[in-house]
Every structure is written in C-alpha cells, then in structure tokens.
C-alpha cells in the first residue's frame, strides 16, 4: 500500500518535467451521457499518455543508485516506451525498447524521436517482453518491467490530482493493460481515505484480467487482437491482479466497436483525440449509465495512428 507521503514525493519528481494535467466536465459530453462526466486528461502529458509519470519516478531512482552509463531495456506497445525514452533522455541513460512486429508506426516514430533504440520482435507484447528479457541478460542491460512499484507510485500522482480536484467523484472508469493505471488509481484513493468506486475496463479481445477475476486465478488469453493496443495484453501480472481484486469494484468488457464510438464521441463533444485505451473508460460508461451520479473517466492517452483515426471518424472500426 502506498502512503500519501510516498505519492507526494513522487509528485515532486513528476512536476520537474511536467505540470499537473487538467480535468474538465465538458457540457456536450455530459449531455450525451445524461449527467456530468469528469474527464482526467492524461492525454495532455509531454508524451501524450499517463505512463510518463511512472517512467520519470522509476528511472530517477535507478539513475541515483545504478552505475554511471547504465542502459535500460523494456517491452511496450508504445506509451510505456515513450515514457522511458523521455525520462532516460533527461537522466542520461541509454534506452532500448522492444516492440512487436507490426506495432504502431507513429508510436515507433515517437519512441525513436525521444531517443530510444527500437527493436522489433514477435507477434505481440508478450513475445516482445520475452525478447527484451533475453537481450537484457545478453547485453547487461537493466530490464524495466511494465508493472513495478515505482511505476505505480509515479502514475498515482494523476489519481491524487483527480481526487483532490473533484472530491465528490463516486465512480471512476479506468482502462487496464498490464495494470499500472488502475493500481495507481486504487492506491491514490486509498491513500486519501476515499470510498470512490473504481471500475476497470478491458477489451473483450484481451480480457485476461476479467477472466482471472471470474476464475479466481491468473488466466491468460490465447490472443489480444484489439486495435486498442494499450489494452492488448495476454498475460496478467500477479501483483497487479492482487491489487485489482482487492480494490476494484468491478471489471467490464468493451468491444472494439464500442471503443471506436467512444473515440468519435470524444472528438465530437470535446475535440480531444483519444487512442483506443484512452476511450475505453468512456465506452464502458456509455453502456453503464446508471452507476454513479458523478462519474469520472481516465482519458489515459491520445497516441492513435492517423490512418486508424481517419477510419474511426469515417464511422468504421479499425482491424489490427
């Protein structure tokens, strides 16, 4: 369990690189949903996604304690990699990132622009993760996982901002990839002593955490073929699952069609761009309109490829 002091210490590190992100109750969005909806704009960070917070905190600790010249490596579908490259560049660390073949070309370009050495390997995130671990051993690099206590501590700063800005939130919807976002939100809520209900959102094509919760044990999926690539994870993390099971009220599934409709709704009512995972909480709220009088949604990222955004705005659903 994270203490309030630990999260506030993380905030000091995060705010050296970025300002707190805003939260807005957009009137047209509220009209579409039928009541006021608060949006936490994690799409307004320096990398366009929430994960930068965790990268800054984790790598700060590494830079302070690791030998000079340490190189890091990790696996990602994009936002985690951008966060590490951004933070590594500020701290003088060499950053290597493994992505699956066919990964988002624009997220790949962004990681390279932030200074990452990119390696393409495997059919999905979990295959890329295995390769990153192999390369770490072979080349003497420090493997950075996608779920780690310091990642959660850094990301929890967005929860602290959201709950302090809108203290009457009674339910918040948050997407789940490997789990740092929802675990951070649970940690912030608990550190503040609030009773806000937290609902996790998974893709129905990558629903390992929902299956795990239903079966009571870690359950992998055979594939994770969703265009909401931030949620495209086959293998749940044991620590994340334990926190989710203890702290989330519910996990709900959304389809790619529902996610595409939520992206369109965001753009029509707020003119914000949301990637698939970023729109998933709104997609869940759109089908779950009776839970909570003052709901919040985490717009966790905006990094959707141009051709997919064009498809979505034309009324279609992208095929990964």
N, C-alpha and C positions, 0 to 999 in steps of 0.2 A: 504494500500500500504506500502510495506517495503522500508525503506530508505537504501541507500548504507551503511551508518554507522551501521545500525542495523544488516545487514548481515555480515559486517566485525567484529562486536562484537561477533556474533555467531561463526564466523570462529576461533576466539581466543579460544573459548571453545572446538570446534571440534578438533583443532590441538594439544590440550593437550593429546589426546588419539590416534590420527592417523595422517598420512601425507596426503597431497592432493593426489587424485587419478590421474593417467595418462590419457592422451588422445592420441590415435595413429591413423594414417591413414595407415592401413595395405594394402600393394600393391596387394596381391591376392584378397582381398575383393573388392578393387577398380576395379580390372579387371572384377570381376563377376558382379558388379553393372553398370560399364561403365563410372565411374568417381570417383574422390577421395571422400572417405567417412571417416569422422572423428568419432571415437568411444570413448565415455566417459566411462571409465572403473570403474563404481561403483561396479563391482564385485570384486574389489581389496581393499575393506574396511575390517576392523577386523571381521565383521560378514558376509562378502560376499555379502552385499547389501547396497543400499544407505540410508536406513532408520536409520542406526546407527547415522547419523548426527543429525537428529531430536530428537532422544532419548536422546542424550548427552545434547543438549541445553535445552529441556523441563525439564528434571529431575534435571539439575543443578539449574534452577530457583526454582523448587519445594524443593530441599534439602536446599536451602538457606533460604526459607521462611516457610516451614512446621515444625511442632513439631518434635522433635527427635523421631526416631522409627517409623516414618510414613511408612505404607505399601501401595503399589500401586497394581492395577489390571487393566488388559486390555484384549481385544479380538484380535485375529490375525489368519492368516493362516500360519504365520511363521516369516517373516522378521521383522515386527514391534515388535513382541515378543522378538526376538533375540536382537534387538536394545535396548529395555527397560531392559532386563535382563543384558546385557553388561554394560549399563550405571548405573543401580541400584547397581550392584556389585561394581563399582568404588566409589559409593557415600554412600554405607552402607544402602541402602533401601531394604526392603523385597519386592520381586516381585512375583506376582501371574498372571498367564496367562491362559485364557480360549481359547481352540481351538475346532473346530467342530470334531465330531467323524469321524474317517477315514482320519484325517489330515495326511500330510506327516510325515512318521515315522522318517525320518532323520532330518527334521526341528524340530520336537518334541524333538529329542535327543539333538540337538544343544541348544535349549532353556533351557533344564534341565542342560546341561553342563555349561551354562553361569550362572546358579543359580536360574532359575525360578521354582516355584511350579506350575505344569501343571494340569489343569482341562479340561477334555474332555466333551463337551456338545453340543447337537444339530446337525442338518444335514448340516449346512453351516455357513459362517462367521456371518451373521446377527443374527442367532439363538444364536451363541456363544456370540455375543455382548450383547444381551438381558440378558443372564445369568450373564455376567460379571457385568452389571449394578445392577442386583439383589444382587449378592454377595457383591458388594461394599457397598450397603446400609445395608445389614445384618451384615457384619463383620467390618464396619467402615474403609474401605479401600478407598484410593483416586483413583477414576476411571480416567484412562488415555485414551482419545479418540484416534482414528486413524487419525483424522484430527483436527489440533489445530494450532493456530498462531505460537507458538514456534516450533512446528514440521516443519512447512513450513519455518520458519526463519533458522532453522538448515540445512534443506535439500537445501535451496537456496545457500548454500556455494558451492555445486557442480556446480551450474549454473554459479556462479561467476568465478570459476576456468576455466570452459569450455569456456566461452565467452572471458575471458582475454587471454587464451592460443591460441584460434583460432578466432580472431575478425572478420574474413570475412565469418563466417557461415551465410548462408542466409535462411536456414530452419533446424529445429531440430525436430526429431520424439521422442516422449516420451510416455511410457505406462501410462494407468490410471487404478488404483484400486479404492481407495476412493478419491484420488486426490492430495495428498501432493506433489508428484513428479512433476506433470505438473504445479501446482500452484507455487511451488518454482522456477521452471524454468521461468515462466512468471514474477515472482517478480524480479529475478536477471536481466532478460533482461530489464525490465522497470527501475530498479534502475540504470542501466548503460546507459540508454537512447538509446538503440539499436532498430533496426527495424527488427530483425531476426524473421522470421515466425515460429510459434510453432504449430505442428500438434500432437494432442492427438490420441492415439491408444487404442482401446478397443477390447475385444474378441467379435465375433459375437454371442457367447453364454452367454455373460454378458455385454450387450450393453446399460445399463441404462442411462449412460451419453449421448450417441449418441441419444437415443430416447428422452431424456429430451431436448436436443438442438433442435431436429427436431420439437418437440411439443411446445416448449417454456415454459414448466413447468416440475417440478420434476416428473419423471416417473420411477417406479420400474419395475423389471422383476420378473417373477414367479420362475426362477431358475438361476443358474450361474454355469452350469456343464461344465467347461473347465479345462483341465489339466494345463493351465496357471494360477495357483492358486493365484498369486499376483494380478490378474485382476478379480477374481471371487467374485464380489460384486453385490448384487441385488438392494441395496437401496442407491441412490446417496446422497451426503451431500449438503445441501443448500448453505453453504458458498463456498464450492469448485466449485459448479456449477456456481455460480455468477462470480467467477474469471475466470473459463474456458470460459464461454460465452463471457466475456469482452476481454479476452486476447489471446485466441487460434484462429488460422486461420481456423482450420478445425478439425473434428474428423473423423477417419476412422476405419472401422471394419476389423479384420483379423480372419481367421478361424484357428482351431487347426492344420489342415494340413499345412497351411502356416507357422504357428509358428514352427512346427516341422522341416520344410525345412530350416527355418532361423537358428535354432539351429545347424543343420547339416552344413550349410554354415559357421557359425562362427567357428565351430570346424575344418572344412577343411581348412579354409583360415587364421585362427589366432591361432588355438588350445586353444582357450578360451572356457570354459564351460558357457553356458547361460541357466538359467531357462526359463520357458515359457514367463513370463512377460518381462524378460530381452531381449529375442529375438524378441518380438512383434514389436518394432520400426523398426528393420531390415526387418521383414516380410512385414511391410507396405511400406517401401522404395522399396523393391523388386517388388512391384506391382504398384509403383507410381514414376517411374524412371525419369519423366520429371520435377518434382517440385524442382527447385533449382539447381544451378551449384555446390554449395559447401554444401552438406547436412551433418548433424550430427545425430547420433543416441545415445540414452542412453542405455547402457547395464547395467540395474539397479540392476541385481543380478545373482548369479550363483548357487543358492541353489535348485537344482533339484535332486530328489531321484535317486539312482543308477539304479534301475530297469527301471525307465522311460527313463533315458539317454541311457541305453542299447537298449531299444525299438526304440528310435529315431534314433540312429546310425545304427540300422539294417534296417532303411527305413520305420518304422511304426510310427503311431501316437497314443500315449497313450490314454486310456479311463479312465476318472476319476471315 
